[in-house]
Amino acid sequence: MSNEITPSKITTDEQLEKMRRDWDNRARQNARYFVDTSQTSWTDDEFFASGQRAIEEDILTDMTNICQGKDPAAMRVVEIGCGAGRLTRPLSNVFGEVHAVDVSGEMVKRARAATADRPGVHIYQNNGCDLSVIPPREYDFAYSAIVFQHIASREIIESYVREVWRLLRPGALFKFQVQGDVNVQTHPGDTWVGVPYSEAQARALALRCGFEPRHFHGVGEQYFWLWFFKRAQQ
Ligand SMILES: C[S@@+](CC[C@H](N)C(=O)[O-])C[C@H]1O[C@@H](n2cnc3c(N)ncnc32)[C@H](O)[C@@H]1O
């Protein structure tokens, strides 16, 4: 975790490989704990109820921004870092199609098992930095929670933001969470403590990648939420 010994210099490819390996190990050790560290052991009911509460808070209270008048059952959405499917399952109660990626094949196995009864859910193992595994169609909304706070590379996070821009329809929202505590210390190759963003850095990221950064919540905190709306032109 944060005190893991990691080399001070690491290439992006090595960083991605380490992410996959570390998250596979965490999944084998205790997937649900590493997904949500508030409990060491989770029953199915407890685990998916915690996901349901998060979706109620993040999604169901924000349907005007997210749906923009569209019927959620007709919406196609992207989730980055689905873990063991804790949020994917309740997302599929709201939206018609959910396309979710995770860098860890072990997490992907668990997410697929958790959503096997959901024909609208598609789970892909990706390379940890782009969305090329997702069919190149137009998506209506993208979401990511408790994932970028574990990514120690601004380059990788920015790659995801550009990839979401590529997949979303103009005007659609990418709602996601990053680490907002700028005093947090991380280093290249850390796969637990991610790079922090100030409000100014988050705003600049949006503008560089073709988004309008319309709202922020939790500036300076671990749960720093960003509302990026896709501009028609980058
Ligand atoms: C703390 S878990 C959260 C899972 C899920 N979002 C939830 O809240 O239930 C973080 C997840 O992000 C995944 N992850 C970490 N780095 C990633 C990356 N670069 N690309 C895709 N997934 C990543 C991990 O494999 C892990 O499943």
The ligand as an SDF file (V2000), in Angstrom:
LIG
                    3D

 27 29  0  0  0  0  0  0  0  0999 V2000
  -10.8270    0.8220   -4.7640 C   0  0  0  0  0  0  0  0  0  0  0  0
  -11.3210   -0.1050   -6.1480 S   0  0  0  0  0  0  0  0  0  0  0  0
  -12.9150    0.6520   -6.5050 C   0  0  0  0  0  0  0  0  0  0  0  0
  -13.7950   -0.1870   -7.4070 C   0  0  0  0  0  0  0  0  0  0  0  0
  -15.1520    0.4280   -7.7450 C   0  0  0  0  0  0  0  0  0  0  0  0
  -15.0000    1.6880   -8.4230 N   0  0  0  0  0  0  0  0  0  0  0  0
  -15.9680    0.6010   -6.4830 C   0  0  0  0  0  0  0  0  0  0  0  0
  -16.0140    1.7200   -5.9620 O   0  0  0  0  0  0  0  0  0  0  0  0
  -16.5430   -0.3740   -6.0410 O   0  0  0  0  0  0  0  0  0  0  0  0
  -10.2850    0.5000   -7.4420 C   0  0  0  0  0  0  0  0  0  0  0  0
  -10.4040   -0.2870   -8.7190 C   0  0  0  0  0  0  0  0  0  0  0  0
   -9.7420    0.4510   -9.7440 O   0  0  0  0  0  0  0  0  0  0  0  0
   -9.0180   -0.4350  -10.5480 C   0  0  0  0  0  0  0  0  0  0  0  0
   -7.9400    0.3310  -11.1620 N   0  0  0  0  0  0  0  0  0  0  0  0
   -6.8420    0.8430  -10.5790 C   0  0  0  0  0  0  0  0  0  0  0  0
   -6.0770    1.4730  -11.4760 N   0  0  0  0  0  0  0  0  0  0  0  0
   -6.7270    1.3620  -12.6570 C   0  0  0  0  0  0  0  0  0  0  0  0
   -6.4490    1.8160  -13.9800 C   0  0  0  0  0  0  0  0  0  0  0  0
   -5.3470    2.5030  -14.2710 N   0  0  0  0  0  0  0  0  0  0  0  0
   -7.3470    1.5290  -14.9530 N   0  0  0  0  0  0  0  0  0  0  0  0
   -8.4570    0.7970  -14.6930 C   0  0  0  0  0  0  0  0  0  0  0  0
   -8.7560    0.3390  -13.4660 N   0  0  0  0  0  0  0  0  0  0  0  0
   -7.9140    0.6290  -12.4620 C   0  0  0  0  0  0  0  0  0  0  0  0
   -8.5340   -1.5080   -9.5920 C   0  0  0  0  0  0  0  0  0  0  0  0
   -8.1970   -2.7060  -10.2680 O   0  0  0  0  0  0  0  0  0  0  0  0
   -9.7300   -1.6540   -8.6750 C   0  0  0  0  0  0  0  0  0  0  0  0
  -10.6090   -2.6270   -9.1500 O   0  0  0  0  0  0  0  0  0  0  0  0
  1  2  1  0
  2  3  1  0
  2 10  1  0
  3  4  1  0
  4  5  1  0
  5  6  1  0
  5  7  1  0
  7  8  2  0
  7  9  1  0
 10 11  1  0
 11 12  1  0
 11 26  1  0
 12 13  1  0
 13 14  1  0
 13 24  1  0
 14 15  1  0
 14 23  1  0
 15 16  2  0
 16 17  1  0
 17 18  1  0
 17 23  2  0
 18 19  1  0
 18 20  2  0
 20 21  1  0
 21 22  2  0
 22 23  1  0
 24 25  1  0
 24 26  1  0
 26 27  1  0
M  CHG  2   2   1   9  -1
M  END
$$$$
